[in-house]
């Protein structure tokens, strides 16, 4: 059974930083997984609980979808 993700997306246009928050777990400190991409995990289950993407306006959405865990990349918004 595939878990249903409840994802909220916040984009700070002043700093070009995108925040993805999954459900409402106890979130651990963000860990860098790629250049300007950080992932947060649930402290108890180690499941991905969110992501912080710096300089998002210059990122390639397809590339980020591969870097981020399955399912989370689907929530990346398009910025024009």
Rosetta blueprint (number, residue, H / E / L):
1 X L
2 X L
3 X L
4 X L
5 X L
6 X L
7 X E
8 X E
9 X E
10 X E
11 X E
12 X E
13 X L
14 X L
15 X L
16 X L
17 X E
18 X E
19 X E
20 X E
21 X E
22 X E
23 X L
24 X L
25 X L
26 X L
27 X E
28 X L
29 X L
30 X L
31 X E
32 X E
33 X E
34 X E
35 X L
36 X L
37 X E
38 X E
39 X E
40 X E
41 X E
42 X E
43 X L
44 X L
45 X L
46 X L
47 X L
48 X E
49 X E
50 X E
51 X E
52 X E
53 X E
54 X E
55 X L
56 X H
57 X H
58 X H
59 X L
60 X L
61 X H
62 X H
63 X H
64 X H
65 X H
66 X H
67 X H
68 X L
69 X L
70 X L
71 X L
72 X L
73 X H
74 X H
75 X H
76 X L
77 X L
78 X L
79 X L
80 X L
